[in-house]
Amino acid sequence: MKSRTLKRHFAEAFKSLGRNGWMSFASVSAVTVTLLLVGVFLVVLLNLNHLASQIEGDVEIRAYIDRTTKQTEYNDLQQKMEQIPNVNEVKFQSKEDGLQELIKSLGDEGKAFSSLKNENPLPDAFIIKTKKPQDTSTVASEIEKYDHIKKVDYGQGTVERLFKVTGVARNVGLVLIVGLIFTAMFLISNTIKLTIVSRRKEIEIMKLVGATNGFIRWPFFIEGFVLGLMGAIIPILVVVFGYQFLHGQVNNQLDTVFVKLLPVYPMVLQLSVMLAVIGGLIGVWGSMTSVRKFLKV
């Protein structure tokens, strides 16, 4: 495409935006509101996914060894566990290390257990991490069958509910985001249809003098892209500054290891690019649909 022709397409697109000011404003407003909701949902979904991944990554199996087990049999047990297909790592934890970990995890209250060091009631154990958190229950069931394993613990019931809740939350979030994007496509498509109807005579004249389909479509494509991009500006600003504020508030007020939001950077930069791309694509898609359906060009 020649540069002169391209300049003409851009000029026509911006002229149309000016001539149809109110409709352009309506399109930009529709995209702004929709992308604002998309941006909020993306922030929530990404942080929910991050939190779920952190929790899932902490899921582990503890296989407690029977006290009658000989030290020479420990290596055989560990090798058998490491050979299970879905096992990623097997670590041995002595009863002394287990008691020390318990005391540390309880903080000041754990000091009361210090007197048990000479008569440690805890058994030795193996700590098993699976390749995928969802494989935890399957691997635990397999290890329970081994000789010399007294008990297997991985938070039965709670872990399954956790995986179910996080899975549902992720799926619902994705469905809502996709629904909002299609809503924006529909709104901007309808707005561009009105623009096309108002320029029907002009397009008919262009066809009569030999204008090609592509020549007629290009200004509408550019117009849709610009409308979508303009609609993404406010959502990007809200996401960038809003998330910075939220991140600071959460870090300052919620002193807990269980609530850790994603770092501000590079997440807000990635979301900004994503919203800009979604906005532009929504505009182009709306233009393409309108031109194809309502202009027989």
BAKOLNU-635098 format. One record per atom (N, C-alpha, C): residue number from 1; y, z, x; atom name. Coordinates in steps of 0.1 Angstrom, whole numbers, always signed. Atoms other than C-alpha are relative to their C-alpha. Layout:
NUM, Y, Z, X, CA .
...
END
This chain:
1, -12, +0, +8, N .
1, +0, +0, +0, CA .
1, +13, +0, +9, C .
2, -12, +1, -8, N .
2, +34, -10, +14, CA .
2, +9, +12, -3, C .
3, -9, -11, +1, N .
3, +60, +17, +21, CA .
3, +10, -1, -11, C .
4, -10, +3, +10, N .
4, +85, +1, -2, CA .
4, -6, +3, -14, C .
5, +7, -3, +13, N .
5, +60, +2, -31, CA .
5, -2, +15, -2, C .
6, +3, -14, +1, N .
6, +51, +38, -24, CA .
6, +13, +8, -3, C .
7, -13, -6, +3, N .
7, +88, +48, -24, CA .
7, +4, -2, -14, C .
8, -3, +3, +14, N .
8, +92, +30, -57, CA .
8, -8, +9, -10, C .
9, +8, -8, +9, N .
9, +63, +50, -72, CA .
9, +5, +14, +0, C .
10, -5, -13, +0, N .
10, +77, +83, -60, CA .
10, +14, +1, -7, C .
11, -13, +1, +7, N .
11, +112, +73, -73, CA .
11, -2, +1, -15, C .
12, +3, +0, +14, N .
12, +97, +65, -107, CA .
12, -5, +13, -5, C .
13, +5, -13, +4, N .
13, +78, +97, -108, CA .
13, +10, +11, -2, C .
14, -10, -10, +1, N .
14, +108, +119, -101, CA .
14, +10, -4, -11, C .
15, -9, +4, +11, N .
15, +130, +99, -125, CA .
15, -6, +4, -14, C .
16, +7, -4, +12, N .
16, +104, +105, -152, CA .
16, +0, +16, -2, C .
17, -1, -15, +1, N .
17, +104, +143, -144, CA .
17, +14, +4, -5, C .
18, -14, -3, +5, N .
18, +142, +142, -149, CA .
18, +3, -4, -14, C .
19, -2, +5, +14, N .
19, +142, +121, -181, CA .
19, -7, +9, -10, C .
20, +8, -8, +10, N .
20, +115, +143, -197, CA .
20, +1, +15, +5, C .
21, -2, -13, -5, N .
21, +130, +176, -185, CA .
21, -7, +11, -7, C .
22, +6, -11, +8, N .
22, +118, +198, -213, CA .
22, -16, -1, +0, C .
23, +14, +1, +0, N .
23, +83, +184, -213, CA .
23, -5, +3, +14, C .
24, +3, -4, -14, N .
24, +82, +188, -175, CA .
24, +0, +15, +2, C .
25, -1, -15, +0, N .
25, +93, +224, -179, CA .
25, -12, +6, -7, C .
26, +11, -5, +8, N .
26, +66, +229, -205, CA .
26, -13, -1, +8, C .
27, +12, +2, -8, N .
27, +39, +215, -182, CA .
27, +0, +10, +12, C .
28, -1, -9, -11, N .
28, +51, +235, -152, CA .
28, -3, +15, -5, C .
29, +2, -14, +6, N .
29, +52, +267, -174, CA .
29, -14, +2, -3, C .
30, +14, -2, +4, N .
30, +17, +261, -187, CA .
30, -9, +1, +13, C .
31, +8, -1, -12, N .
31, +3, +255, -152, CA .
31, +3, +14, +7, C .
32, -4, -13, -6, N .
32, +23, +286, -139, CA .
32, -8, +11, -6, C .
33, +6, -11, +7, N .
33, +9, +309, -165, CA .
33, -15, +0, +3, C .
34, +15, +1, -2, N .
34, -27, +296, -161, CA .
34, -3, +3, +15, C .
35, +3, -3, -14, N .
35, -26, +297, -122, CA .
35, +3, +14, +3, C .
36, -2, -14, -3, N .
36, -11, +331, -123, CA .
36, -12, +9, -4, C .
37, +12, -7, +4, N .
37, -41, +343, -143, CA .
37, -12, -3, +9, C .
38, +10, +3, -9, N .
38, -64, +324, -120, CA .
38, +1, +8, +13, C .
39, -2, -7, -12, N .
39, -48, +340, -90, CA .
39, -4, +15, -1, C .
40, +4, -14, +2, N .
40, -52, +375, -104, CA .
40, -15, +2, -1, C .
41, +15, -1, +1, N .
41, -88, +369, -113, CA .
41, -6, -3, +13, C .
42, +5, +3, -13, N .
42, -94, +354, -79, CA .
42, +1, +13, +9, C .
43, -2, -12, -8, N .
43, -80, +385, -62, CA .
43, -10, +11, -4, C .
44, +10, -10, +5, N .
44, -101, +408, -84, CA .
44, -14, -4, +4, C .
45, +13, +4, -3, N .
45, -132, +387, -80, CA .
45, -4, +0, +15, C .
46, +2, -1, -14, N .
46, -129, +384, -42, CA .
46, -2, +14, +5, C .
47, +1, -14, -4, N .
47, -124, +421, -38, CA .
47, -12, +6, -6, C .
48, +12, -5, +6, N .
48, -152, +429, -62, CA .
48, -12, -5, +8, C .
49, +11, +5, -8, N .
49, -175, +406, -42, CA .
49, +0, +7, +13, C .
50, -1, -7, -13, N .
50, -163, +422, -10, CA .
50, -6, +14, -1, C .
51, +4, -13, +2, N .
51, -169, +457, -24, CA .
51, -15, +0, -2, C .
52, +14, +1, +3, N .
52, -203, +447, -38, CA .
52, -8, -3, +13, C .
53, +7, +3, -13, N .
53, -213, +432, -4, CA .
53, -1, +12, +9, C .
54, +0, -12, -8, N .
54, -203, +464, +13, CA .
54, -11, +10, -4, C .
55, +10, -9, +5, N .
55, -224, +485, -10, CA .
55, -14, -5, +2, C .
56, +13, +6, -2, N .
56, -253, +461, -9, CA .
56, -5, +1, +14, C .
57, +4, -1, -15, N .
57, -252, +461, +29, CA .
57, -4, +13, +4, C .
58, +3, -13, -3, N .
58, -255, +498, +29, CA .
58, -14, +5, -6, C .
59, +13, -3, +6, N .
59, -288, +497, +9, CA .
59, -10, -1, +10, C .
60, +11, +0, -9, N .
60, -317, +507, +30, CA .
60, -12, +8, -5, C .
61, +13, -7, +4, N .
61, -353, +520, +27, CA .
61, -3, +10, +10, C .
62, +5, -11, -9, N .
62, -364, +553, +41, CA .
62, -14, +3, -3, C .
63, +14, -3, +2, N .
63, -401, +556, +46, CA .
63, -3, +12, +8, C .
64, +3, -13, -6, N .
64, -410, +592, +53, CA .
64, -15, +1, +4, C .
65, +14, +0, -6, N .
65, -441, +597, +76, CA .
65, -6, +14, -3, C .
66, +8, -12, +2, N .
66, -468, +622, +68, CA .
66, -1, +8, +12, C .
67, -1, -9, -12, N .
67, -467, +652, +91, CA .
67, -13, +0, +8, C .
68, +13, +0, -7, N .
68, -504, +647, +99, CA .
68, -2, -12, +9, C .
69, +1, +13, -8, N .
69, -497, +613, +115, CA .
69, +2, +3, +15, C .
70, -1, -2, -14, N .
70, -503, +611, +152, CA .
70, +11, -9, +6, C .
71, -11, +7, -6, N .
71, -476, +599, +175, CA .
71, -4, -15, +4, C .
72, +6, +13, -4, N .
72, -499, +570, +187, CA .
72, +0, -10, -12, C .
73, +0, +8, +12, N .
73, -499, +557, +151, CA .
73, +14, -5, -5, C .
74, -14, +4, +4, N .
74, -461, +554, +148, CA .
74, +2, -15, +3, C .
75, -3, +14, -4, N .
75, -460, +521, +168, CA .
75, -7, -10, -9, C .
76, +8, +9, +9, N .
76, -487, +506, +146, CA .
76, +7, -2, -14, C .
77, -8, +0, +13, N .
77, -467, +515, +114, CA .
77, +12, -9, +1, C .
78, -12, +7, -2, N .
78, -435, +501, +128, CA .
78, -3, -15, +1, C .
79, +4, +14, -1, N .
79, -452, +468, +138, CA .
79, -4, -6, -13, C .
80, +4, +5, +13, N .
80, -467, +464, +104, CA .
80, +12, -2, -9, C .
81, -12, +2, +8, N .
81, -433, +469, +87, CA .
81, +8, -12, +5, C .
82, -8, +12, -5, N .
82, -416, +444, +110, CA .
82, -6, -13, -3, C .
83, +7, +13, +4, N .
83, -442, +418, +100, CA .
83, +2, -4, -14, C .
84, -3, +3, +14, N .
84, -432, +420, +64, CA .
84, +10, -11, -1, C .
85, -9, +12, +0, N .
85, -415, +386, +56, CA .
85, +15, +3, -2, C .
86, -14, -2, +4, N .
86, -383, +400, +41, CA .
86, +7, +11, +8, C .
87, -6, -11, -7, N .
87, -377, +428, +66, CA .
87, +8, -6, +12, C .
88, -9, +5, -11, N .
88, -348, +423, +90, CA .
88, +0, +10, +12, C .
89, -1, -10, -11, N .
89, -348, +456, +110, CA .
89, -8, +13, -4, C .
90, +7, -13, +3, N .
90, -370, +487, +113, CA .
90, +4, +10, +12, C .
91, -4, -10, -10, N .
91, -356, +518, +131, CA .
91, -7, +13, -3, C .
92, +7, -14, +1, N .
92, -374, +551, +138, CA .
92, +11, +11, +0, C .
93, -9, -12, +0, N .
93, -355, +583, +129, CA .
93, -8, +12, +1, C .
94, +7, -13, -1, N .
94, -369, +616, +142, CA .
94, +6, +10, -9, C .
95, -4, -10, +9, N .
95, -367, +646, +121, CA .
95, +13, +8, +5, C .
96, -12, -7, -6, N .
96, -341, +661, +145, CA .
96, +12, -9, -3, C .
97, -11, +9, +3, N .
97, -319, +630, +141, CA .
97, +4, +0, -15, C .
98, -2, -1, +15, N .
98, -324, +632, +103, CA .
98, +8, +12, -4, C .
99, -7, -13, +4, N .
99, -313, +668, +101, CA .
99, +15, -1, +5, C .
100, -14, +2, -5, N .
100, -282, +660, +123, CA .
100, +8, -9, -9, C .
101, -7, +9, +9, N .
101, -273, +631, +100, CA .
101, +3, +7, -13, C .
102, -3, -8, +12, N .
102, -276, +654, +70, CA .
102, +11, +9, +1, C .
103, -11, -9, -3, N .
103, -254, +680, +85, CA .
103, +14, -7, +1, C .
104, -12, +8, -1, N .
104, -228, +654, +94, CA .
104, +5, -5, -13, C .
105, -4, +6, +13, N .
105, -228, +638, +60, CA .
105, +5, +10, -10, C .
106, -5, -11, +9, N .
106, -222, +671, +42, CA .
106, +13, +6, +4, C .
107, -12, -6, -5, N .
107, -192, +680, +63, CA .
107, -1, +15, +3, C .
108, +0, -15, -2, N .
108, -183, +717, +63, CA .
108, -11, +7, -7, C .
109, +11, -6, +7, N .
109, -210, +725, +38, CA .
109, -13, -2, +8, C .
110, +12, +3, -8, N .
110, -235, +710, +62, CA .
110, -3, +10, +11, C .
111, +2, -10, -10, N .
111, -230, +738, +87, CA .
111, -10, +10, -3, C .
112, +9, -10, +4, N .
112, -252, +760, +66, CA .
112, -15, -4, +4, C .
113, +13, +5, -4, N .
113, -282, +738, +76, CA .
113, -3, +0, +15, C .
114, +1, +0, -14, N .
114, -276, +743, +113, CA .
114, -11, +10, +4, C .
115, +11, -10, -3, N .
115, -300, +773, +112, CA .
115, -14, -5, -1, C .
116, +13, +6, +2, N .
116, -328, +750, +103, CA .
116, -5, -8, +12, C .
117, +4, +8, -12, N .
117, -329, +733, +137, CA .
117, -13, +4, +7, C .
118, +12, -5, -6, N .
118, -356, +755, +150, CA .
118, -12, -1, -9, C .
119, +11, +2, +10, N .
119, -377, +752, +118, CA .
119, +4, -12, -9, C .
120, -5, +11, +8, N .
120, -368, +717, +107, CA .
120, -10, -5, -11, C .
121, +10, +4, +11, N .
121, -384, +709, +73, CA .
121, -1, -15, -3, C .
122, +0, +14, +2, N .
122, -376, +672, +74, CA .
122, -11, -7, +7, C .
123, +11, +8, -7, N .
123, -403, +646, +83, CA .
123, +7, -11, +8, C .
124, -4, +12, -7, N .
124, -399, +618, +107, CA .
124, +1, -12, -10, C .
125, -2, +11, +10, N .
125, -389, +585, +90, CA .
125, +3, -13, +7, C .
126, -4, +13, -4, N .
126, -385, +548, +94, CA .
126, +11, -5, -10, C .
127, -11, +5, +8, N .
127, -352, +532, +82, CA .
127, -1, -15, +0, C .
128, +3, +15, +1, N .
128, -358, +496, +70, CA .
128, +12, -7, -7, C .
129, -11, +8, +6, N .
129, -331, +470, +63, CA .
129, -7, -14, -3, C .
130, +6, +12, +4, N .
130, -341, +439, +44, CA .
130, +10, -12, +3, C .
131, -8, +12, -2, N .
131, -328, +403, +50, CA .
131, +10, -2, -11, C .
132, -8, +0, +11, N .
132, -314, +403, +15, CA .
132, -1, +13, -8, C .
133, +1, -12, +8, N .
133, -305, +434, -5, CA .
133, -9, +0, -12, C .
134, +8, +2, +12, N .
134, -323, +420, -35, CA .
134, -15, +2, +3, C .
135, +14, -1, -3, N .
135, -356, +422, -16, CA .
135, -4, +15, +2, C .
136, +2, -14, -3, N .
136, -353, +460, -12, CA .
136, -12, +6, -8, C .
137, +11, -6, +8, N .
137, -376, +470, -41, CA .
137, -14, -6, +3, C .
138, +13, +7, -3, N .
138, -403, +444, -32, CA .
138, -5, +6, +13, C .
139, +4, -5, -14, N .
139, -404, +456, +5, CA .
139, -4, +15, -2, C .
140, +3, -14, +1, N .
140, -404, +493, -6, CA .
140, -14, +1, -7, C .
141, +13, +0, +7, N .
141, -434, +486, -29, CA .
141, -11, -3, +10, C .
142, +11, +4, -10, N .
142, -453, +470, +0, CA .
142, -2, +12, +10, C .
143, +1, -11, -10, N .
143, -445, +499, +24, CA .
143, -7, +12, -6, C .
144, +6, -11, +7, N .
144, -456, +525, -2, CA .
144, -15, +0, +1, C .
145, +15, +2, +0, N .
145, -492, +511, +1, CA .
145, -5, +4, +14, C .
146, +5, -3, -13, N .
146, -494, +520, +38, CA .
146, -5, +14, +2, C .
147, +5, -14, -3, N .
147, -514, +549, +51, CA .
147, +10, +7, +9, C .
148, -9, -9, -7, N .
148, -495, +578, +66, CA .
148, +15, -1, -5, C .
149, -14, +0, +5, N .
149, -464, +570, +45, CA .
149, +0, +10, -12, C .
150, +0, -10, +10, N .
150, -457, +601, +24, CA .
150, +9, -3, -12, C .
151, -10, +3, +11, N .
151, -427, +589, +4, CA .
151, +9, -12, +4, C .
152, -9, +11, -3, N .
152, -405, +558, +2, CA .
152, +12, +2, -10, C .
153, -12, -2, +8, N .
153, -369, +562, -10, CA .
153, +11, -11, +3, C .
154, -11, +9, -1, N .
154, -342, +536, -16, CA .
154, +10, +0, -11, C .
155, -9, -2, +11, N .
155, -323, +549, -46, CA .
155, -5, -8, -12, C .
156, +7, +8, +11, N .
156, -348, +535, -71, CA .
156, +8, +2, -13, C .
157, -7, +0, +12, N .
157, -332, +526, -104, CA .
157, +15, -3, +2, C .
158, -15, +2, -3, N .
158, -296, +529, -91, CA .
158, +2, -13, +7, C .
159, -2, +13, -8, N .
159, -300, +500, -67, CA .
159, -2, -12, -10, C .
160, +2, +11, +9, N .
160, -314, +477, -94, CA .
160, +12, -1, -10, C .
161, -11, +1, +9, N .
161, -286, +486, -118, CA .
161, +13, -5, +7, C .
162, -12, +5, -8, N .
162, -260, +480, -90, CA .
162, -1, -15, +2, C .
163, +2, +15, -2, N .
163, -274, +445, -83, CA .
163, +3, -7, -13, C .
164, -2, +7, +13, N .
164, -274, +437, -120, CA .
164, +15, +0, -4, C .
165, -14, -1, +4, N .
165, -238, +449, -126, CA .
165, +9, -9, +9, C .
166, -8, +9, -9, N .
166, -224, +431, -95, CA .
166, -3, -14, -3, C .
167, +3, +14, +4, N .
167, -242, +399, -105, CA .
167, +7, -4, -12, C .
168, -6, +3, +12, N .
168, -229, +400, -140, CA .
168, +15, -1, +2, C .
169, -15, +0, -2, N .
169, -193, +408, -128, CA .
169, +4, -13, +7, C .
170, -3, +13, -7, N .
170, -194, +378, -104, CA .
170, -1, -12, -9, C .
171, +2, +12, +9, N .
171, -207, +354, -130, CA .
171, +11, -1, -10, C .
172, -10, +0, +10, N .
172, -182, +365, -156, CA .
172, +14, -4, +6, C .
173, -13, +4, -7, N .
173, -153, +362, -131, CA .
173, +1, -15, +2, C .
174, +1, +14, -2, N .
174, -164, +327, -122, CA .
174, +2, -8, -13, C .
175, -1, +7, +13, N .
175, -167, +316, -158, CA .
175, +15, +1, -5, C .
176, -14, -2, +4, N .
176, -132, +330, -166, CA .
176, +9, -9, +8, C .
177, -9, +8, -8, N .
177, -116, +312, -137, CA .
177, -2, -15, -3, C .
178, +3, +14, +3, N .
178, -133, +279, -145, CA .
178, +6, -3, -14, C .
179, -6, +2, +14, N .
179, -122, +283, -182, CA .
179, +15, -1, +1, C .
180, -14, +1, -2, N .
180, -86, +289, -171, CA .
180, +4, -13, +6, C .
181, -3, +12, -6, N .
181, -86, +259, -149, CA .
181, -1, -12, -10, C .
182, +1, +11, +10, N .
182, -98, +236, -177, CA .
182, +10, +1, -11, C .
183, -11, -1, +9, N .
183, -72, +251, -200, CA .
183, +13, -6, +5, C .
184, -12, +6, -7, N .
184, -45, +241, -175, CA .
184, -1, -15, +0, C .
185, +2, +15, +0, N .
185, -60, +206, -173, CA .
185, +3, -5, -13, C .
186, -2, +4, +13, N .
186, -59, +203, -210, CA .
186, +15, +0, -4, C .
187, -14, -1, +3, N .
187, -23, +215, -213, CA .
187, +8, -11, +7, C .
188, -8, +9, -7, N .
188, -9, +193, -186, CA .
188, -4, -15, -4, C .
189, +5, +13, +4, N .
189, -30, +163, -198, CA .
189, +8, -4, -13, C .
190, -7, +3, +12, N .
190, -14, +166, -233, CA .
190, +15, -3, +2, C .
191, -14, +2, -3, N .
191, +21, +169, -219, CA .
191, +3, -14, +6, C .
192, -1, +13, -6, N .
192, +16, +137, -198, CA .
192, -2, -11, -10, C .
193, +2, +10, +11, N .
193, +3, +119, -229, CA .
193, +13, -2, -7, C .
194, -13, +1, +7, N .
194, +37, +126, -246, CA .
194, +9, -9, +9, C .
195, -8, +8, -9, N .
195, +54, +111, -215, CA .
195, -4, -15, -1, C .
196, +5, +14, +1, N .
196, +32, +80, -217, CA .
196, +4, -7, -13, C .
197, -4, +6, +13, N .
197, +39, +75, -254, CA .
197, +14, -4, +0, C .
198, -14, +3, +0, N .
198, +76, +77, -248, CA .
198, +4, -12, +9, C .
199, -2, +11, -9, N .
199, +73, +50, -221, CA .
199, -9, -12, -3, C .
200, +10, +11, +3, N .
200, +49, +27, -239, CA .
200, +6, -14, +1, C .
201, -7, +13, +0, N .
201, +74, -1, -243, CA .
201, +2, -5, +15, C .
202, -3, +3, -14, N .
202, +83, +0, -206, CA .
202, -13, -5, +7, C .
203, +13, +3, -6, N .
203, +46, -1, -197, CA .
203, -5, -14, -5, C .
204, +4, +13, +6, N .
204, +40, -31, -220, CA .
204, +7, -11, +7, C .
205, -8, +10, -7, N .
205, +68, -50, -204, CA .
205, -5, -2, +15, C .
206, +5, +1, -14, N .
206, +54, -42, -169, CA .
206, -13, -8, +0, C .
207, +13, +7, +1, N .
207, +20, -55, -181, CA .
207, +3, -15, -2, C .
208, -3, +14, +3, N .
208, +36, -87, -194, CA .
208, +5, -8, +12, C .
209, -5, +7, -12, N .
209, +53, -95, -161, CA .
209, -11, +0, +12, C .
210, +11, +1, -10, N .
210, +19, -91, -142, CA .
210, -2, +13, +8, C .
211, +3, -13, -7, N .
211, +19, -54, -131, CA .
211, -15, +3, -1, C .
212, +14, -4, +0, N .
212, -16, -43, -120, CA .
212, -2, +14, -6, C .
213, +3, -14, +6, N .
213, -33, -12, -135, CA .
213, +4, +11, +10, C .
214, -4, -10, -10, N .
214, -29, +6, -102, CA .
214, +14, +3, +1, C .
215, -15, +0, -1, N .
215, +8, -2, -100, CA .
215, +6, +9, -11, C .
216, -5, -8, +12, N .
216, +13, +14, -135, CA .
216, -5, +14, +1, C .
217, +5, -14, -1, N .
217, -9, +44, -128, CA .
217, +6, +9, +10, C .
218, -4, -9, -11, N .
218, +5, +56, -95, CA .
218, +12, +9, -3, C .
219, -10, -10, +3, N .
219, +38, +71, -108, CA .
219, -4, +11, -8, C .
220, +5, -11, +8, N .
220, +19, +91, -134, CA .
220, -9, +9, +8, C .
221, +8, -9, -9, N .
221, -5, +104, -107, CA .
221, +9, +9, +8, C .
222, -10, -7, -8, N .
222, +24, +114, -85, CA .
222, +7, +11, -9, C .
223, -7, -9, +9, N .
223, +42, +130, -115, CA .
223, -9, +12, -3, C .
224, +10, -11, +3, N .
224, +10, +150, -124, CA .
224, -1, +9, +12, C .
225, +2, -8, -12, N .
225, +6, +161, -88, CA .
225, +12, +9, +2, C .
226, -12, -8, -2, N .
226, +42, +173, -85, CA .
226, +1, +11, -11, C .
227, +0, -10, +11, N .
227, +40, +191, -119, CA .
227, -10, +12, +4, C .
228, +10, -10, -3, N .
228, +8, +209, -108, CA .
228, +5, +8, +12, C .
229, -5, -7, -12, N .
229, +23, +218, -74, CA .
229, +11, +9, -3, C .
230, -11, -8, +4, N .
230, +55, +231, -89, CA .
230, -5, +12, -8, C .
231, +6, -11, +8, N .
231, +34, +252, -113, CA .
231, -7, +11, +8, C .
232, +8, -9, -8, N .
232, +16, +268, -84, CA .
232, +10, +9, +9, C .
233, -9, -7, -9, N .
233, +48, +281, -66, CA .
233, +1, +15, -4, C .
234, -2, -14, +4, N .
234, +54, +313, -87, CA .
234, -13, +8, +2, C .
235, +12, -8, -2, N .
235, +17, +323, -88, CA .
235, -3, +3, +15, C .
236, +2, -3, -14, N .
236, +15, +319, -50, CA .
236, +9, +12, +5, C .
237, -9, -11, -4, N .
237, +46, +342, -45, CA .
237, -5, +13, -6, C .
238, +5, -12, +6, N .
238, +32, +367, -70, CA .
238, -13, +5, +7, C .
239, +12, -5, -7, N .
239, -2, +368, -52, CA .
239, +3, +5, +13, C .
240, -3, -5, -14, N .
240, +13, +371, -17, CA .
240, +6, +13, +0, C .
241, -8, -12, -1, N .
241, +38, +398, -24, CA .
241, -7, +11, -9, C .
242, +7, -10, +8, N .
242, +18, +415, -52, CA .
242, -11, +6, +7, C .
243, +12, -5, -7, N .
243, -13, +418, -31, CA .
243, +4, +9, +12, C .
244, -4, -8, -12, N .
244, +6, +431, -1, CA .
244, +4, +14, -6, C .
245, -4, -13, +6, N .
245, +21, +459, -24, CA .
245, -12, +7, -4, C .
246, +12, -6, +5, N .
246, -13, +466, -40, CA .
246, -8, +6, +11, C .
247, +8, -4, -11, N .
247, -31, +468, -7, CA .
247, +6, +12, +7, C .
248, -6, -11, -6, N .
248, -5, +492, +7, CA .
248, -2, +13, -9, C .
249, +2, -12, +9, N .
249, -7, +515, -24, CA .
249, -14, +5, +0, C .
250, +14, -5, +0, N .
250, -45, +516, -24, CA .
250, -3, +7, +13, C .
251, +3, -6, -13, N .
251, -47, +523, +13, CA .
251, +7, +14, +2, C .
252, -7, -13, -1, N .
252, -21, +551, +10, CA .
252, -5, +11, -9, C .
253, +3, -10, +10, N .
253, -33, +568, -21, CA .
253, -15, +2, -2, C .
254, +14, -1, +2, N .
254, -71, +562, -23, CA .
254, -7, +3, +13, C .
255, +6, -4, -12, N .
255, -86, +581, +6, CA .
255, -15, +1, -2, C .
256, +14, +0, +2, N .
256, -122, +571, +1, CA .
256, -6, -13, +7, C .
257, +6, +11, -7, N .
257, -146, +549, +21, CA .
257, -6, -10, -10, C .
258, +6, +10, +9, N .
258, -159, +533, -11, CA .
258, +10, -10, -6, C .
259, -10, +10, +5, N .
259, -126, +515, -19, CA .
259, +7, -5, +12, C .
260, -7, +7, -11, N .
260, -116, +491, +8, CA .
260, +2, -14, -4, C .
261, -4, +14, +4, N .
261, -97, +460, -3, CA .
261, -1, -9, +12, C .
262, +0, +10, -11, N .
262, -99, +428, +17, CA .
262, +13, +0, +7, C .
263, -13, +0, -7, N .
263, -73, +426, +44, CA .
263, +10, -11, -6, C .
264, -10, +8, +6, N .
264, -40, +410, +33, CA .
264, -1, -14, +6, C .
265, +1, +13, -7, N .
265, -43, +382, +59, CA .
265, -14, +0, +6, C .
266, -5, +14, +5, N .
266, -59, +357, +59, CA .
266, -2, -2, -15, C .
267, +3, +2, +14, N .
267, -68, +363, +22, CA .
267, +11, -7, -7, C .
268, -11, +6, +8, N .
268, -34, +356, +8, CA .
268, +4, -14, +4, C .
269, -2, +14, -4, N .
269, -30, +325, +29, CA .
269, -10, -10, -6, C .
270, +11, +8, +5, N .
270, -64, +312, +18, CA .
270, +2, -2, -15, C .
271, -3, +1, +15, N .
271, -55, +320, -19, CA .
271, +12, -9, -3, C .
272, -12, +8, +2, N .
272, -21, +303, -15, CA .
272, -4, -15, +0, C .
273, +4, +13, -1, N .
273, -37, +271, -3, CA .
273, -9, -4, -12, C .
274, +9, +3, +11, N .
274, -64, +273, -30, CA .
274, +8, -2, -13, C .
275, -8, +2, +12, N .
275, -38, +277, -58, CA .
275, +8, -13, +1, C .
276, -7, +13, -2, N .
276, -17, +248, -44, CA .
276, -9, -12, -3, C .
277, +9, +11, +2, N .
277, -47, +226, -43, CA .
277, -5, -1, -14, C .
278, +4, +0, +14, N .
278, -59, +236, -77, CA .
278, +11, -5, -9, C .
279, -12, +5, +7, N .
279, -24, +230, -91, CA .
279, +1, -15, +1, C .
280, -1, +15, -2, N .
280, -22, +195, -76, CA .
280, -11, -7, -6, C .
281, +12, +7, +6, N .
281, -57, +186, -87, CA .
281, +0, +0, -15, C .
282, -2, -1, +14, N .
282, -50, +198, -122, CA .
282, +9, -11, -5, C .
283, -9, +10, +4, N .
283, -20, +176, -124, CA .
283, -5, -14, +1, C .
284, +5, +14, -2, N .
284, -37, +145, -110, CA .
284, -11, -3, -11, C .
285, +10, +2, +10, N .
285, -67, +150, -133, CA .
285, +6, -2, -14, C .
286, -6, +2, +13, N .
286, -45, +154, -163, CA .
286, +6, -14, -2, C .
287, -6, +13, +0, N .
287, -27, +122, -154, CA .
287, -10, -11, -2, C .
288, +11, +10, +0, N .
288, -59, +102, -148, CA .
288, -6, +0, -14, C .
289, +6, -1, +13, N .
289, -73, +114, -181, CA .
289, +9, -7, -11, C .
290, -9, +6, +10, N .
290, -42, +105, -201, CA .
290, +1, -15, +1, C .
291, -1, +14, -2, N .
291, -38, +71, -185, CA .
291, -12, -8, -5, C .
292, +12, +8, +4, N .
292, -74, +61, -190, CA .
292, -3, +0, -15, C .
293, +3, -1, +14, N .
293, -77, +73, -226, CA .
293, +11, -6, -9, C .
294, -11, +4, +10, N .
294, -43, +64, -241, CA .
294, +8, -12, +5, C .
295, -6, +13, -4, N .
295, -32, +35, -220, CA .
295, -11, -9, +4, C .
296, +11, +9, -2, N .
296, -55, +6, -221, CA .
296, +4, -10, +11, C .
297, -5, +8, -12, N .
297, -45, -6, -186, CA .
297, -12, -2, +10, C .
END
